Amino acid sequence: MIGELGWRSSTALLLHSALIQAVTFLVRPAATYRALELDVPAFALGVLAASYAVFPLLLALPIGSLVDRLGERRLMAVGSAVVLACSAFLLFWGTSVAALIAGTALLGAGQLACVVGQQAVVANNAESTRLDSAFGYLTFAASLGQALGPLAISLVGGASVRPNTQAIFILSVGMSLVLFLATFVVSSRVSRRKRVAKGAQRSKGSAVSLLKTPGVVRALATSATVLAVVDLTVVYLPALGAERGITAATVGLMLAVRAMFSMVSRLGLGRVSRKLGRMRVLVLSLIVSTASLAVAAIPMPVWLLFIVMAFLGLGLGIGQPLTMSWLSAQAPEGQRGRALALRLAGNRVGQVVLPSAIGVVAVGLGAAGVFLASAVAVGGTMLLLRGVSLDD
């Protein structure tokens, strides 16, 4: 159970977290495969990856303020409806690069609303000393969804190198419908509490003041880089598999392994971070991620690439919940939605800039070059974190 939420509401929240990620990690690789069917150049895949973040980037901070005023469940319902509409759009009209980019941007907007609502529910229910654990559970459910999405590709794609994308989009419509219905089981108790704290929302603690907190910008940059690299893995691992003749089913399983080991990294995260400190745990995760990305660029047997994806999942799985809990602890009552949205806005900047820049590498070096460039980017964040304390 999460904070003051009952078992029924907590279960619905975790289901919602899993489903939104499952749909996202189902639709985005499917969009990549559809783009490959259209014979788009390699750099266009980077544009496709960046499109997921462009529109949500404009909405992140306004949505953060909106969730603090109106409540999480309403925002989650709107986001779920947008994701459902996106799945239907790609099913019926996703037959051109422009349509794929538009559908991916729509997916990003819906996913943003769902995630901000989910994180605000946790931030406003969990005690400050239990934030790492609470966000660990939430992101554990998200990782479960990230595993289920690629597994669905494996089931639908079979032994073909390029799966039946139409069947994948049909599946995404069904999952999105369940996502929408699950929203209404989440308790609205926290939303009533927020209305009591209405005066605090207009006081100090704006996005500007949060950015002035020592170390915040560098910590946000770390969060943005880690999430952007997760995105690049989703987009370019299928491309890497196509270059090396790896079937779509096998690529789907690799993505599922990465997500499942991210789940493992989040089990007991609160206990580990209390013992070692958030900063030490975060730096260790960045080291593992950097090494895994660099090794993935080297030609190797398929079974060895599975092991590399497992280590990559362990490394990338830690950064997100730790930055969530840290920002939640820093934000005043009634401003946590805004603080978390600030983090998501930073993530979206990374999702626009990093894939677009690294996508240029793919023109000359292919997908393997993207993994090498991603390793450099993640490794560089360790320099940004010098002198920063993420602990309460």
C-alpha positions in Angstrom: 0.0 0.0 0.0 1.3 3.5 -0.9 1.0 6.1 1.9 -2.6 6.8 2.8 -4.1 5.1 -0.2 -6.0 1.9 0.4 -5.1 -1.4 -1.2 -7.7 -1.0 -4.0 -6.5 2.4 -5.0 -2.8 1.5 -4.6 -3.3 -1.5 -6.9 -5.1 0.6 -9.5 -2.4 3.2 -9.4 0.3 0.6 -9.9 -1.7 -1.0 -12.7 -2.1 2.4 -14.3 1.7 3.0 -14.1 2.4 -0.4 -15.7 -0.2 0.0 -18.5 0.9 3.5 -19.6 4.5 2.2 -20.0 3.4 -1.0 -21.7 1.4 1.0 -24.3 4.3 3.4 -24.8 6.9 0.6 -25.1 4.6 -1.2 -27.5 3.7 1.7 -29.7 7.1 3.4 -30.0 9.1 0.4 -31.3 6.1 -0.4 -33.6 6.4 3.1 -35.0 10.1 2.5 -35.6 9.3 -0.8 -37.5 6.6 1.0 -39.5 9.1 3.7 -40.4 11.6 1.0 -41.5 8.8 -0.4 -43.7 8.6 3.1 -45.3 12.4 3.0 -45.9 13.1 6.2 -44.0 16.8 7.3 -43.7 18.6 6.7 -40.4 18.5 10.3 -39.2 14.7 10.3 -39.5 14.5 7.8 -36.7 16.1 10.4 -34.5 13.4 12.9 -35.5 10.8 10.2 -34.7 12.3 9.7 -31.3 12.5 13.4 -30.6 8.9 14.0 -31.7 7.7 12.1 -28.6 9.0 14.9 -26.5 8.5 18.1 -28.5 4.8 18.7 -27.8 4.9 17.4 -24.1 7.8 19.8 -23.5 5.5 22.7 -24.0 2.9 21.3 -21.6 5.0 19.9 -18.7 5.0 23.0 -16.4 1.4 24.0 -17.1 0.3 20.4 -16.4 2.3 20.5 -13.1 0.4 23.5 -12.0 -2.9 22.1 -13.2 -2.5 18.8 -11.2 -1.9 20.8 -8.0 -5.1 22.7 -8.5 -7.5 20.2 -10.0 -6.3 16.9 -8.7 -4.5 13.9 -10.1 -7.3 11.6 -11.2 -8.8 14.1 -13.6 -5.4 14.6 -15.2 -4.8 10.9 -15.4 -8.2 10.4 -17.1 -7.4 13.0 -19.7 -4.0 11.5 -20.4 -5.4 8.1 -20.7 -8.0 9.3 -23.2 -5.3 11.0 -25.3 -3.2 7.7 -25.4 -6.3 5.8 -26.5 -6.9 8.3 -29.3 -3.2 8.0 -30.3 -3.4 4.3 -30.6 -6.5 4.5 -32.7 -4.9 7.2 -34.9 -1.8 5.1 -35.6 -4.0 2.0 -36.3 -6.1 3.8 -39.0 -3.8 6.6 -40.3 -0.2 5.7 -39.4 0.9 5.1 -42.9 3.3 8.0 -43.5 6.3 9.4 -41.7 4.3 12.6 -40.9 1.5 10.6 -39.4 4.0 8.5 -37.3 5.6 11.7 -36.0 2.2 13.2 -35.2 1.0 10.0 -33.5 4.2 9.7 -31.5 3.9 13.4 -30.3 0.3 12.7 -29.2 1.4 9.6 -27.3 4.0 11.7 -25.5 1.4 14.3 -24.4 -0.9 11.6 -23.0 1.9 9.8 -21.3 3.1 13.0 -19.7 -0.4 13.7 -18.2 -0.6 10.1 -16.8 2.9 10.1 -15.3 2.6 13.6 -13.7 -0.7 12.5 -12.1 0.7 9.2 -10.9 3.8 10.8 -9.4 1.8 13.5 -7.7 -0.4 10.8 -6.0 2.7 9.2 -4.5 4.3 12.5 -3.5 1.2 13.7 -1.7 0.6 10.4 0.1 4.0 9.0 1.1 5.9 10.2 4.2 9.2 12.0 3.4 11.3 9.2 4.9 9.5 6.6 2.6 9.6 8.5 -0.7 12.4 6.4 -2.1 10.5 3.2 -1.4 7.2 4.6 -2.7 8.7 5.9 -5.9 10.6 2.6 -6.1 7.2 0.7 -6.1 5.8 3.1 -8.7 8.7 2.9 -11.0 8.8 -0.9 -10.4 5.3 -1.1 -11.9 6.5 1.2 -14.7 9.3 -1.2 -15.5 6.9 -4.1 -15.5 4.9 -2.2 -18.2 8.2 -1.6 -20.1 8.7 -5.3 -20.1 5.2 -6.3 -21.1 5.2 -3.9 -24.1 8.2 -5.5 -25.8 7.0 -9.0 -24.9 3.8 -8.2 -26.7 5.9 -7.4 -29.8 7.6 -10.8 -29.5 4.2 -12.5 -29.4 2.8 -10.6 -32.3 6.1 -10.4 -34.3 7.0 -14.1 -34.2 10.2 -15.0 -36.1 10.1 -12.2 -38.6 12.7 -9.5 -38.6 9.9 -6.9 -39.1 6.6 -7.6 -37.3 3.0 -7.0 -38.3 2.7 -3.4 -37.1 -1.0 -3.3 -37.8 -1.6 -6.1 -35.3 0.6 -4.3 -32.7 -1.5 -1.1 -33.0 -4.7 -3.1 -32.6 -3.3 -4.5 -29.3 -2.3 -1.0 -28.2 -5.9 0.1 -28.6 -7.2 -2.6 -26.3 -4.5 -1.9 -23.7 -5.2 1.8 -23.8 -8.9 1.2 -23.1 -8.0 -0.8 -20.0 -5.7 2.1 -19.0 -8.5 4.6 -19.3 -10.9 2.5 -17.2 -8.3 1.9 -14.5 -8.1 5.6 -13.9 -11.5 5.7 -12.2 -10.5 3.2 -9.5 -7.7 5.5 -8.2 -8.8 7.3 -5.0 -9.5 11.0 -5.3 -8.8 11.5 -1.5 -5.6 13.4 -2.2 -7.3 15.8 -4.5 -9.6 16.9 -1.7 -6.6 17.5 0.5 -5.0 19.6 -2.1 -8.0 22.0 -2.1 -7.3 22.6 1.6 -3.7 23.6 0.7 -4.9 26.0 -2.1 -3.3 29.0 -0.5 0.1 27.4 -0.4 0.0 26.8 -4.2 0.1 30.6 -4.8 3.0 31.2 -2.5 6.7 30.8 -3.0 8.1 27.6 -4.5 7.7 28.4 -8.2 9.7 26.7 -10.9 12.2 29.5 -10.9 12.9 29.2 -7.2 13.2 25.4 -7.5 15.8 25.9 -10.2 17.8 28.2 -8.0 18.2 25.4 -5.4 21.9 24.3 -5.4 22.5 21.3 -7.6 19.0 21.1 -9.0 19.9 21.9 -12.6 22.7 19.4 -12.6 20.5 16.7 -11.0 17.8 17.4 -13.6 20.3 17.1 -16.4 21.2 13.7 -15.1 17.6 12.6 -15.0 17.1 13.9 -18.6 20.1 12.1 -19.9 19.1 8.8 -18.4 15.6 9.0 -19.7 16.7 10.1 -23.2 19.1 7.1 -23.3 16.2 4.7 -22.4 14.3 6.3 -25.3 17.3 5.8 -27.6 17.5 2.2 -26.6 13.8 1.6 -27.5 14.3 3.3 -30.9 17.7 2.1 -31.9 17.8 -1.4 -30.5 15.4 -2.5 -33.3 17.6 -0.7 -35.8 20.7 -2.5 -34.4 18.8 -5.8 -34.6 17.9 -5.1 -38.2 21.5 -4.4 -39.1 22.7 -7.6 -37.5 19.8 -9.8 -38.7 18.2 -10.3 -35.3 14.5 -11.1 -35.4 11.9 -8.7 -34.1 10.9 -11.3 -31.5 14.5 -11.5 -30.2 14.8 -7.7 -30.1 11.5 -7.5 -28.2 12.8 -10.0 -25.6 16.0 -7.9 -25.2 13.9 -4.8 -24.5 11.9 -6.9 -22.1 15.1 -8.1 -20.3 16.3 -4.5 -20.0 13.0 -3.5 -18.4 12.8 -6.5 -16.1 16.3 -5.8 -14.7 15.2 -2.2 -14.2 12.5 -3.6 -12.1 15.1 -5.6 -10.1 17.1 -2.5 -9.5 14.1 -0.8 -7.9 13.3 -3.6 -5.4 14.5 -2.5 -2.0 15.8 0.8 -3.4 14.6 2.7 -0.4 16.6 0.5 2.0 19.7 0.6 -0.2 19.7 4.4 -0.6 19.2 4.9 3.1 22.2 2.8 3.8 24.6 4.0 1.1 23.1 7.5 0.3 21.3 8.5 -2.9 24.4 10.1 -4.5 26.6 7.0 -4.1 23.8 4.7 -5.5 23.2 7.1 -8.4 26.8 7.3 -9.4 27.2 3.5 -9.3 24.2 3.2 -11.6 25.7 5.7 -14.1 29.0 3.7 -14.2 27.1 0.5 -15.0 25.0 2.2 -17.6 28.0 3.8 -19.4 29.9 0.5 -19.6 26.9 -1.4 -20.8 26.1 1.1 -23.6 29.7 1.1 -24.8 29.9 -2.7 -24.9 26.5 -3.0 -26.7 28.1 -1.3 -29.7 30.6 -4.2 -30.2 29.5 -7.0 -32.4 28.8 -10.1 -30.2 26.7 -13.2 -30.0 23.0 -12.7 -29.3 23.2 -14.4 -25.9 25.9 -12.0 -24.8 23.9 -9.0 -25.9 21.0 -10.2 -23.7 23.5 -10.0 -20.7 24.5 -6.5 -21.7 20.9 -5.5 -21.8 20.4 -6.9 -18.3 23.2 -4.8 -16.9 21.9 -1.7 -18.8 18.5 -2.2 -17.2 20.1 -2.4 -13.8 22.0 0.9 -14.4 19.2 2.9 -16.0 16.6 1.8 -13.6 17.8 3.6 -10.6 18.2 7.3 -11.7 14.5 8.0 -12.2 13.0 7.1 -8.8 15.9 8.7 -6.9 15.5 12.1 -8.7 11.7 11.9 -8.2 12.0 11.3 -4.4 14.6 14.0 -4.0 12.6 16.7 -5.8 9.4 15.6 -3.9 11.3 16.0 -0.6 12.5 19.5 -1.6 9.1 20.8 -2.8 6.7 22.5 -0.3 3.2 21.1 0.3 0.9 21.8 -2.6 3.8 22.4 -5.0 5.0 18.8 -5.6 3.1 18.4 -8.8 4.9 21.4 -10.2 8.3 20.1 -8.9 7.8 16.8 -10.6 6.6 18.5 -13.8 9.8 20.5 -13.7 11.8 17.3 -13.7 9.7 15.9 -16.6 10.2 19.2 -18.5 13.9 18.7 -18.1 13.5 15.1 -19.3 11.6 16.3 -22.3 14.5 18.7 -23.2 16.8 15.8 -23.1 14.5 13.7 -25.2 14.4 16.4 -27.9 18.1 17.4 -27.9 19.9 14.1 -27.3 18.1 11.9 -29.8 18.3 14.6 -32.5 22.0 15.1 -31.9 22.9 11.5 -31.6 20.7 10.6 -34.5 23.2 12.4 -36.7 25.8 9.9 -35.6 23.7 7.1 -37.1 24.2 8.5 -40.6 27.8 7.5 -40.6 28.2 4.9 -37.9 24.8 3.2 -37.8 23.0 2.1 -34.7 26.2 0.9 -33.0 27.5 4.5 -33.1 24.4 5.7 -31.4 25.1 3.3 -28.4 28.7 4.6 -28.2 27.5 8.2 -28.2 25.0 7.4 -25.6 27.7 5.9 -23.4 29.6 9.2 -23.7 26.5 11.2 -22.7 25.7 9.1 -19.7 29.4 9.0 -18.5 29.5 12.8 -18.8 26.7 13.2 -16.3 29.0 12.0 -13.6 31.0 15.1 -14.0 27.9 17.2 -13.6 27.1 15.6 -10.2 30.4 16.6 -8.5 29.6 18.5 -5.4 25.8 17.8 -5.6 23.9 16.2 -2.7 20.7 14.4 -3.5 20.1 13.2 0.0 17.5 14.7 2.4 
